Amino acid sequence: MPEVNVTIEWPDKQKDSIYSPSTVLLQYIKSGDSLSIQDFDERISQALQLASQRVYERYGFECTSAMGELARLKARIATINDKNQLIKVL
């Protein structure tokens, strides 16, 4: 499966890299997107869960890296009070 890394910029201007075991991530977020925290949360959750499911369908086990990445991103999202702020996909 082709892996993908996407760079985002959090509202505080910190850059972060997102790992996905599948290119399905690119169907949910793409370079140039500016997404509200809520929209990003929904999209990244769907994308990484689907990516993990694709690994399961191919290899018989879910991708723990994708689920770990999702947990890490959700923990960061939880620290942001204003959910109307934007995350930029670089």
C-alpha positions as CSV (number, residue, x, y, z in Angstrom):
1,M,0.0,0.0,0.0
2,P,1.3,3.4,-0.8
3,E,2.0,5.5,2.3
4,V,1.2,9.2,2.5
5,N,2.6,12.0,4.6
6,V,0.7,15.4,4.6
7,T,1.9,18.6,6.3
8,I,-0.6,20.8,8.1
9,E,-0.3,24.1,9.9
10,W,-2.2,24.4,13.2
11,P,-3.8,27.7,14.2
12,D,-0.8,28.5,16.3
13,K,1.4,28.3,13.1
14,Q,3.1,25.1,14.2
15,K,3.6,22.7,11.4
16,D,2.9,19.0,11.8
17,S,3.1,15.9,9.6
18,I,0.3,13.4,9.3
19,Y,1.0,9.8,8.3
20,S,-1.5,7.6,6.5
21,P,-0.9,4.0,5.3
22,S,-3.1,4.7,2.3
23,T,-3.6,7.4,-0.2
24,V,-7.3,7.5,0.8
25,L,-6.3,10.4,3.0
26,L,-5.9,12.6,-0.1
27,Q,-9.6,12.1,-0.8
28,Y,-10.4,13.9,2.5
29,I,-7.8,16.6,2.8
30,K,-5.6,18.2,0.1
31,S,-2.9,20.8,-0.3
32,G,-4.4,24.3,-0.2
33,D,-7.4,23.3,2.1
34,S,-8.2,25.6,5.0
35,L,-10.5,23.7,7.4
36,S,-12.2,24.6,10.6
37,I,-11.1,22.5,13.6
38,Q,-14.4,20.6,13.5
39,D,-14.3,19.9,9.8
40,F,-10.7,18.8,10.0
41,D,-11.5,16.5,12.9
42,E,-14.4,14.9,11.0
43,R,-12.4,14.4,7.8
44,I,-9.2,13.1,9.4
45,S,-11.2,10.7,11.5
46,Q,-13.0,9.3,8.5
47,A,-9.8,9.2,6.4
48,L,-7.6,7.4,9.0
49,Q,-10.3,4.9,10.0
50,L,-10.8,4.1,6.3
51,A,-7.0,3.8,5.8
52,S,-6.8,1.4,8.7
53,Q,-9.7,-0.6,7.3
54,R,-7.9,-0.9,4.0
55,V,-4.9,-2.3,5.8
56,Y,-7.2,-4.8,7.6
57,E,-8.8,-5.9,4.3
58,R,-5.4,-6.5,2.8
59,Y,-3.4,-7.9,5.7
60,G,-6.0,-9.1,8.2
61,F,-5.1,-6.5,10.9
62,E,-5.8,-2.8,11.4
63,C,-3.0,-0.3,11.1
64,T,-2.0,0.7,14.6
65,S,0.1,3.6,13.2
66,A,-3.0,5.1,11.6
67,M,-5.0,4.7,14.9
68,G,-2.1,6.2,16.9
69,E,-1.9,9.1,14.5
70,L,-5.6,9.7,14.9
71,A,-5.4,9.6,18.7
72,R,-2.5,12.1,18.6
73,L,-4.4,14.5,16.4
74,K,-7.5,14.2,18.5
75,A,-5.5,15.0,21.6
76,R,-4.1,18.1,20.0
77,I,-7.6,19.2,18.7
78,A,-8.9,18.8,22.3
79,T,-6.5,21.5,23.4
80,I,-8.0,24.1,21.0
81,N,-10.8,26.1,22.6
82,D,-12.0,28.0,19.5
83,K,-13.2,25.3,17.0
84,N,-13.7,28.0,14.3
85,Q,-10.0,28.5,13.9
86,L,-8.5,27.1,10.7
87,I,-6.0,24.3,10.0
88,K,-4.2,24.7,6.7
89,V,-3.1,21.8,4.6
90,L,0.2,22.6,3.1
